[in-house]
Amino acid sequence: MKLIKNISILVFLTILLASCSNQVVEKHKGCPDAIIEWADVLMINGINYQHPIPDQHDENVPLSLKKGRKIGKVTYKMADHACKDHKMKNGDASYLEKGTPIYDVKGYPSTFIVMADDKVYVADRNKKVKTAGEMYPLHGLVKNIHIESTEVGRRLHTLSAPSTNKFIHEWYQLKLEDYDTLYKKKRFEGERVFLEIELNNGVSFRQVYWANTNTFNVGAVGNNDIKETITNELSKIK
């Protein structure tokens, strides 16, 4: 959890999902810390992005990504160079080489997802937005929402169409709250539910939902309708 103060709050989420993440542990002799754990992240235009968890999609449905305009480039590769106390800034990336161009994705706000080195990165931290809907504008962009196994990450259940629509509608009503405050209030504790949000272009990313506290890892606290929707869908899993 110490990485919250150092490499941005988004790595905190990666630690929480370490069993299913794409973390790579590197030994960096030039730093006081012998072992550094990196998530596959980048930062551009003041927004932190992460290569999505799960790093998978339905193989029967090919990704339909259309590269848009160039919005920036990587100016610093953290792996092999940065120490654990490095504070991310615009142009920083974990593994992308310096000079790698960063593009938006046609049909999707660049504040939501971007592309670099033929990989998609999903926004993970954006201090400019105040609501979950601003962070992830899901309306019209979501194909399915799945409930995954918290042990192996495989899909267990797909939300019904009415539940998906209700979830998306209520998602826009949720305010984003301060991560440190939520952490101190122990909102990231208790029973976890893995929600895989599958976009129309085939990209999937995960939100962790703490059922006991009605809290999402993006920093949103759910309302009664969100809680009821997820609880009802969980009851359908045998």
C-alpha positions in Angstrom: 0.0 0.0 0.0 3.0 2.3 0.3 3.0 2.8 -3.4 0.0 5.1 -3.0 2.3 7.9 -2.0 5.0 7.1 -4.5 3.9 5.9 -7.9 0.3 7.1 -7.7 -2.8 5.7 -6.2 -3.4 3.4 -9.2 -0.7 1.0 -8.2 -2.6 0.5 -5.0 -5.3 -1.2 -7.1 -2.8 -3.4 -8.8 -1.5 -4.6 -5.4 -5.1 -5.5 -4.4 -5.4 -7.6 -7.6 -1.8 -9.0 -7.5 -3.1 -12.6 -8.0 -4.5 -11.6 -11.4 -2.3 -8.8 -12.5 0.5 -8.3 -15.0 3.0 -7.2 -12.5 6.7 -7.9 -13.2 9.2 -7.8 -10.4 12.5 -6.3 -11.3 15.8 -6.0 -9.5 17.3 -2.6 -9.9 20.7 -2.3 -8.4 20.8 1.4 -8.8 18.1 2.0 -6.2 18.1 1.6 -2.5 15.2 -0.9 -2.9 16.5 -4.2 -4.2 13.1 -5.3 -5.7 10.7 -3.0 -7.5 7.2 -4.1 -8.5 5.8 -2.4 -11.6 2.3 -2.4 -13.0 1.9 -1.8 -16.7 1.0 1.9 -16.5 1.4 5.2 -18.2 0.5 8.8 -17.6 -0.5 11.5 -20.1 -2.5 14.7 -19.9 -2.6 14.4 -16.1 -4.4 11.0 -16.2 -3.0 7.7 -15.0 -3.8 4.7 -17.2 -3.2 1.0 -16.7 -3.2 -2.0 -19.1 -6.5 -3.6 -18.1 -7.0 -6.5 -15.8 -8.1 -9.0 -17.1 -5.6 -9.0 -20.0 -8.0 -11.1 -22.0 -11.2 -11.1 -24.1 -13.5 -13.5 -25.8 -11.4 -15.1 -28.5 -14.4 -15.5 -30.6 -14.9 -11.7 -30.7 -11.8 -10.0 -32.2 -10.8 -6.6 -30.8 -12.1 -3.8 -33.1 -9.8 -1.0 -32.2 -9.3 2.0 -34.5 -6.4 4.2 -33.7 -7.2 7.9 -33.5 -5.1 11.0 -33.2 -1.8 11.1 -31.5 -2.2 12.7 -28.0 1.4 12.4 -26.8 4.4 10.1 -26.4 6.4 8.3 -23.8 9.2 10.5 -22.5 10.5 8.2 -19.7 10.6 4.5 -19.2 10.4 3.7 -15.5 11.6 0.1 -15.7 15.4 0.0 -15.5 15.5 3.6 -14.6 13.2 4.8 -11.8 13.3 3.9 -8.1 10.3 3.1 -6.0 10.0 6.6 -4.7 9.5 7.9 -8.3 6.5 10.1 -8.7 4.8 9.7 -12.1 4.5 12.6 -14.4 3.1 13.1 -17.9 5.0 10.9 -20.4 6.0 8.3 -17.9 5.4 4.6 -18.6 6.4 1.4 -16.9 7.6 -0.7 -19.9 6.9 1.4 -23.1 10.1 2.7 -24.7 10.9 6.3 -24.8 9.4 7.9 -27.9 6.4 5.5 -28.1 3.4 7.5 -29.4 0.2 7.4 -27.5 -3.1 7.6 -29.4 -6.8 8.0 -28.6 -9.2 5.3 -29.7 -11.9 6.3 -32.2 -15.3 6.2 -30.7 -14.0 6.4 -27.1 -13.0 9.4 -25.0 -9.3 9.7 -24.5 -10.0 10.3 -20.8 -11.4 6.7 -20.8 -9.0 4.6 -22.9 -5.9 5.2 -25.0 -3.5 3.1 -27.2 0.2 2.7 -27.2 2.4 0.0 -28.8 -0.8 -1.7 -30.0 -2.0 -2.1 -26.4 -5.0 -0.5 -24.7 -4.7 1.4 -21.5 -7.8 2.2 -19.3 -7.9 5.3 -17.1 -7.3 4.5 -13.5 -6.9 7.8 -11.8 -8.1 11.2 -13.0 -8.2 14.1 -10.5 -10.1 16.3 -12.9 -13.3 14.2 -12.7 -15.8 14.1 -9.8 -18.2 11.3 -10.7 -17.9 7.6 -11.8 -19.7 8.5 -15.0 -17.1 11.1 -15.9 -14.4 8.6 -15.2 -16.0 5.7 -17.2 -18.7 7.0 -19.5 -20.2 3.6 -20.0 -23.5 4.5 -21.8 -23.5 3.1 -25.3 -20.0 1.6 -25.0 -20.7 -1.5 -23.0 -21.5 -4.9 -24.5 -21.7 -7.0 -21.2 -20.9 -6.9 -17.6 -19.6 -10.2 -16.1 -19.0 -11.5 -12.6 -15.7 -13.2 -12.4 -14.1 -15.7 -10.0 -12.0 -13.9 -7.4 -9.7 -17.0 -7.5 -8.9 -17.6 -11.1 -10.5 -14.6 -12.8 -12.8 -16.7 -15.2 -16.3 -15.5 -16.0 -19.0 -17.0 -13.7 -22.1 -15.1 -14.7 -23.2 -12.3 -17.2 -25.6 -9.7 -15.9 -29.0 -9.7 -17.5 -29.7 -6.8 -20.0 -32.1 -5.1 -17.5 -29.5 -5.3 -14.7 -26.7 -4.1 -17.0 -28.8 -1.1 -18.1 -29.7 -0.3 -14.5 -26.1 -0.6 -13.4 -25.0 1.8 -16.1 -27.7 4.3 -15.3 -26.9 4.3 -11.6 -23.1 4.4 -12.3 -23.5 8.0 -13.5 -25.0 9.0 -10.2 -22.0 7.9 -8.1 -19.5 10.5 -6.8 -15.8 9.7 -6.7 -14.3 10.0 -3.2 -10.8 10.4 -1.9 -8.8 7.1 -1.9 -6.9 7.8 1.2 -10.1 8.7 3.1 -11.8 5.5 1.8 -8.8 3.4 2.8 -8.7 4.9 6.3 -12.4 4.2 6.7 -11.7 0.5 5.7 -13.9 0.7 2.7 -11.6 -1.6 0.7 -12.1 -4.5 3.0 -14.5 -7.5 3.3 -16.1 -9.6 0.6 -14.8 -8.8 -2.9 -16.7 -9.1 -6.2 -14.8 -9.0 -9.5 -16.9 -7.2 -12.2 -15.5 -7.4 -15.7 -16.8 -4.6 -17.9 -16.7 -5.7 -21.6 -16.7 -2.9 -24.1 -18.2 -3.0 -27.6 -14.7 -3.0 -29.1 -13.8 -6.2 -27.2 -11.7 -4.6 -24.5 -12.4 -5.7 -21.0 -11.3 -4.2 -17.7 -12.1 -5.1 -14.1 -13.7 -3.2 -11.3 -13.4 -4.7 -7.8 -16.5 -4.2 -5.7 -16.5 -4.6 -1.9 -20.0 -5.9 -1.2 -19.9 -5.1 2.6 -19.1 -1.4 2.0 -20.7 -0.9 -1.4 -17.4 0.5 -2.7 -15.6 0.2 -6.1 -11.9 0.3 -6.5 -12.2 3.4 -8.7 -13.2 5.3 -5.6 -17.0 5.3 -6.1 -19.4 4.4 -3.3 -22.5 2.7 -4.6 -26.1 3.6 -3.9 -28.9 1.3 -2.9 -29.8 0.5 -6.5 -26.3 -0.5 -7.4 -26.1 -2.7 -4.3 -29.4 -4.3 -5.0 -28.5 -5.0 -8.7 -25.2 -6.7 -7.9 -26.7 -8.6 -5.0 -29.5 -10.0 -7.2 -27.1 -11.0 -9.9 -24.9 -12.7 -7.4 -27.8 -14.8 -6.2 -28.2 -16.3 -9.7 -24.7 -17.9 -9.5 -24.9 -21.6 -8.6 
